Amino acid sequence: MKTILKLSMFFTFILVVACGSDDDASCVEQTWYQDADGDAYGNTSVIQNACTQPVGYVLDNTDCDDNNNSNNPGAIEILDGIDNDCDGFTDECVADSDCGAGEVCINGICEVVTTYYADVDNDGFGDQNNTTQAGNNPPNGYVLDSTDCNDLDTSINPNATEIPDNSIDEDCNASKDYTFYADNDGDGYGDASNSMVASCPEPCNNENEMTIPNGYVFNNLDCNDADASVNPFSTENTSDTIDNTCNGNTDIVYYYQDNDGDGFGDANDSGTSVNFAGSSMNNTDCDDSNSNIFFGASEIADGIDNNCNGIVDEF
């Protein structure tokens, strides 16, 4: 009887142990991940498959550093060269103050500060006087280039084609292109049939010999560039069968209305051979109502052709 009781207890013990083990058919195995640092986040590289949780293991597998419980998906990122929060980024930021010197916080990432220039006319060239600072990517409407000299005009930029005689520096090279006329006789008046286009750094005028091509002048008023005595300001010789004053009349002295009294006659006056009060022997004044405007006057930036050479504000 005692023997039967002992055998019954033995088999009952075996049955209980068997039912409580992972080999029990009623158990559902799970994959557990080692949590060596005890931060409740597991190491995806070290696993155990079991029905019940092994000691030192968890179901989570998102720990990127299982040797340091300060580094896990629930940690706060700090600037230490380590991916503390296991998001795949190192030292990401919340504000610019989180970044180092010369860096800004852009979308959570510290980027080197870069200066960008406004490109208002959208020609690809920026205005050096209109800037902003940002990270690796320029803000909308800004570019890295800073060489546009007029950011309100798409036809003006370093790649534009220079157009002569319009007083505009289209290609932003600090020079403007003008047509110059040969003055072979050195009387200060150029030959309309002998010209060249050249860049002229400012100030660009007849007085500045460094900016005018040698042997050339701005005007084209000479009707005989081989004779220095023949030009619009010469005196007509009435007996040499030459148009000394280049007014289209030979051996006839013509007088022109000089309303503003500056010594230069009205360019629109056809003239007369009879001298009269308030007249001039030349007709090169392009504005006979203003004594400050005449051929040879100093050009100023006022939107007016002060020196009557056909170009406005060229200097």
C-alpha positions in Angstrom: 0.0 0.0 0.0 2.8 2.4 0.9 4.5 1.5 -2.3 1.5 2.4 -4.4 1.1 5.7 -2.6 4.7 6.7 -3.2 4.5 5.8 -6.9 1.3 7.9 -7.2 3.0 10.9 -5.7 6.0 10.5 -7.9 4.0 10.5 -11.1 2.0 13.5 -9.9 5.2 15.5 -9.4 6.4 14.6 -12.9 3.1 15.6 -14.4 3.1 19.0 -12.6 6.7 19.8 -13.6 6.0 18.8 -17.2 2.9 21.0 -17.4 4.8 24.0 -16.0 7.7 23.8 -18.4 8.3 25.5 -21.8 7.8 22.2 -23.4 4.1 22.2 -22.4 2.0 22.2 -25.6 -0.2 24.9 -24.1 2.6 27.5 -23.9 3.1 30.1 -26.5 6.7 31.0 -27.1 7.8 34.6 -27.4 11.1 36.2 -28.4 12.8 38.0 -25.6 15.7 40.4 -25.9 18.5 40.9 -23.5 18.3 44.0 -21.3 21.8 44.1 -20.0 21.7 47.7 -18.7 18.2 47.3 -17.1 16.6 50.2 -18.8 13.6 48.1 -20.0 14.8 48.3 -23.6 16.2 45.2 -25.2 19.2 44.4 -27.4 18.0 43.0 -30.8 21.2 41.0 -31.2 20.8 38.8 -28.1 17.5 36.8 -27.9 15.8 33.9 -26.2 12.6 32.2 -27.2 10.6 31.2 -24.2 7.0 31.0 -22.9 7.9 33.0 -19.8 10.2 36.0 -19.4 13.7 35.0 -18.7 15.6 37.0 -16.1 17.3 40.0 -17.7 15.2 39.9 -20.9 12.4 42.0 -22.2 10.0 42.0 -25.1 11.3 45.4 -26.5 14.2 45.3 -29.0 14.8 49.0 -29.6 17.9 49.7 -27.4 20.8 51.0 -29.5 23.2 50.8 -26.6 22.5 48.0 -24.1 25.6 48.8 -22.1 24.4 52.2 -21.0 21.0 52.8 -19.5 21.2 56.5 -20.4 20.9 55.6 -24.0 17.5 54.3 -25.2 14.4 55.4 -27.1 13.0 57.1 -24.0 16.2 59.2 -23.3 16.6 62.9 -23.9 19.2 63.7 -26.6 22.2 65.7 -25.3 25.2 67.1 -27.2 27.8 64.4 -26.4 28.5 62.8 -29.8 26.2 59.9 -29.0 22.7 58.9 -30.3 21.1 59.0 -26.8 17.5 58.5 -27.9 18.3 55.8 -30.5 16.6 57.6 -33.4 19.5 57.3 -35.8 20.7 60.9 -35.4 23.5 62.2 -33.2 23.2 65.4 -31.3 20.0 66.6 -33.0 18.6 69.8 -31.7 15.5 71.6 -30.5 16.8 75.2 -30.6 19.8 77.0 -32.0 21.2 77.1 -28.5 21.5 73.3 -28.7 24.1 73.7 -31.5 27.7 74.7 -31.5 29.2 78.0 -32.6 28.4 78.9 -36.2 25.6 76.4 -36.3 21.8 76.6 -36.4 19.1 74.1 -35.6 17.2 73.1 -38.8 14.5 70.4 -38.5 16.2 69.0 -35.4 19.7 68.8 -36.9 22.6 71.2 -36.3 23.8 72.6 -39.5 26.6 75.1 -40.3 25.3 78.7 -40.7 25.5 79.8 -44.3 24.7 83.3 -45.7 22.3 83.5 -48.5 21.3 86.4 -50.8 17.9 87.5 -51.9 17.1 86.9 -55.6 14.0 89.0 -56.0 14.0 89.0 -59.8 14.7 85.2 -59.8 17.6 85.4 -62.3 19.8 83.1 -60.2 22.0 86.0 -58.9 21.6 87.5 -55.4 21.7 90.9 -53.9 24.7 91.4 -51.6 22.8 94.0 -49.6 19.8 91.7 -48.8 20.9 88.6 -46.8 19.7 85.9 -44.5 21.3 83.1 -42.7 20.2 79.5 -42.7 21.6 75.9 -42.8 22.5 73.7 -45.7 19.5 74.6 -47.9 18.7 78.2 -49.0 15.3 79.6 -48.0 12.8 80.2 -50.8 13.9 83.3 -52.8 17.5 83.2 -51.7 20.7 81.9 -53.4 24.4 81.5 -52.6 25.4 84.0 -55.3 25.8 87.7 -54.4 26.9 89.3 -57.7 23.6 90.9 -58.9 23.9 94.6 -59.2 20.2 95.2 -59.8 18.0 92.5 -58.3 14.8 94.1 -59.6 15.7 93.5 -63.3 16.2 90.0 -64.8 18.1 91.5 -67.7 20.8 92.8 -65.4 23.2 90.2 -64.0 26.8 88.9 -64.5 25.6 86.7 -67.4 23.7 89.5 -69.3 24.9 91.0 -72.6 26.1 94.6 -72.3 24.2 97.1 -74.4 26.2 100.2 -75.3 25.2 103.8 -74.8 22.3 103.3 -72.4 24.2 104.1 -69.2 23.4 100.7 -67.7 25.9 98.2 -66.5 24.0 95.1 -67.6 26.7 92.5 -66.8 27.5 94.0 -63.4 31.3 94.4 -64.1 31.4 98.0 -62.7 31.8 99.3 -66.3 29.4 100.5 -68.9 29.8 100.1 -72.7 29.8 103.2 -74.9 30.4 104.0 -78.5 33.5 106.2 -78.9 34.5 108.1 -82.1 38.0 108.5 -83.5 39.4 112.0 -83.2 42.3 111.8 -85.5 42.9 115.6 -85.8 42.8 116.0 -82.0 40.3 118.9 -82.0 38.0 117.2 -79.5 35.3 116.2 -82.0 34.9 112.6 -83.3 34.3 111.1 -86.7 30.8 109.5 -87.0 32.1 107.0 -89.5 35.0 105.7 -87.3 33.8 104.3 -84.0 34.4 101.6 -81.5 32.5 100.1 -78.5 34.4 99.8 -75.3 33.9 99.4 -71.6 34.4 102.5 -69.6 35.0 102.2 -65.8 33.4 105.1 -63.8 33.8 108.0 -63.8 33.7 107.8 -67.6 34.3 111.2 -69.2 36.6 113.1 -71.5 38.5 114.6 -68.6 39.4 111.2 -67.3 42.0 110.0 -69.8 42.3 106.6 -68.1 38.7 105.7 -69.0 38.5 106.9 -72.6 40.2 104.9 -75.4 43.2 106.7 -76.6 42.5 108.8 -79.7 38.7 108.6 -79.2 36.0 110.9 -77.8 32.3 110.6 -76.9 30.9 112.9 -79.6 30.6 112.4 -83.4 30.2 116.0 -84.5 33.3 116.4 -86.7 32.6 116.6 -90.4 36.3 116.5 -91.3 38.5 114.6 -88.9 41.7 115.3 -90.8 41.5 119.0 -90.2 41.5 120.4 -86.6 40.2 123.7 -87.9 37.0 122.1 -89.0 34.5 121.4 -86.2 31.2 122.7 -84.8 33.0 125.4 -82.8 35.2 126.7 -85.5 34.7 130.0 -87.3 33.3 129.9 -90.8 35.7 131.1 -93.4 33.5 132.6 -96.1 36.0 132.3 -98.9 37.5 128.8 -98.6 34.6 126.7 -100.0 34.8 124.6 -96.8 32.1 123.9 -94.2 34.3 125.0 -91.4 31.6 124.8 -88.7 30.1 121.4 -89.8 26.6 122.9 -90.0 26.0 121.8 -93.6 26.6 125.3 -95.0 29.7 126.3 -96.9 31.2 129.8 -96.7 28.0 131.2 -95.0 28.0 132.3 -91.4 24.8 131.1 -89.7 23.4 132.4 -86.5 21.2 130.4 -84.1 18.9 131.4 -81.4 20.5 131.2 -77.9 17.5 131.7 -75.6 19.3 130.7 -72.4 22.4 132.8 -73.1 24.9 130.0 -72.5 26.7 130.7 -75.8 25.3 127.6 -77.5 22.6 127.9 -80.1 19.4 125.9 -80.2 19.9 122.5 -82.0 16.4 122.7 -83.4 16.9 126.2 -84.9 17.5 126.1 -88.7 19.6 129.3 -88.4 19.9 132.5 -90.5 22.7 134.3 -92.2 21.7 137.5 -90.5 23.3 138.2 -87.1 20.9 139.1 -84.3 20.9 139.8 -80.6 20.8 136.6 -78.5 22.3 134.5 -81.2 25.1 132.0 -81.3 27.3 130.8 -84.2 26.8 127.1 -83.3 23.7 125.0 -82.8 24.8 122.3 -80.4 22.5 123.1 -77.4 20.1 120.3 -76.8 18.1 122.3 -74.3 18.1 126.0 -75.0 15.9 126.8 -72.0 18.5 125.8 -69.5 21.9 127.5 -69.4 23.3 124.6 -67.4 22.7 122.2 -70.3 25.0 122.6 -73.4 27.6 120.7 -75.4 30.6 120.1 -73.1 28.8 120.7 -69.8 29.5 118.4 -66.9 27.2 115.4 -66.8 25.5 114.7 -63.5 23.2 111.8 -62.5 19.9 113.6 -62.8 18.2 111.7 -65.7 19.1 114.6 -68.1 21.6 114.7 -71.0 23.5 117.7 -69.5 26.4 117.7 -72.0 24.3 117.1 -75.1 26.1 114.1 -76.3 23.0 112.0 -76.7 23.6 109.8 -73.6 21.9 110.3 -70.3 23.9 110.0 -67.0 26.8 108.2 -68.6 29.3 109.1 -65.9 
